Amino acid sequence: MKKALQELTESQIEFICNECSVTEEELHNMEEDQLYDDVYETMCNIEIDEVCSKEGGEDTERCEIASDIVTILGNAIR
């Protein structure tokens, strides 16, 4: 999953840092297990919360960013 971080855009990295309350340096120094537990699961929860709260409307920007991150990081898990 650490390699997948390199595929993320600066805005996606910034989003993760803001949502997970970590610095970019802390993010890049996380071990695989911590990335999964602290980042991947948080992004999944954001995606689920946002999808459930949209009530038939369009996805929010927050949902779209989290979803894109989940896709990139999730592909690295396989």
Secondary structure, DSSP 4 states (H G I P E B T S, - for coil): -TGGGGGS-HHHHHHHHHHHT--HHHHHT--HHHIIIIIIHHHHHHHHHHHHHSTTSPPPHHHHHHHHHHHHHHHHH-
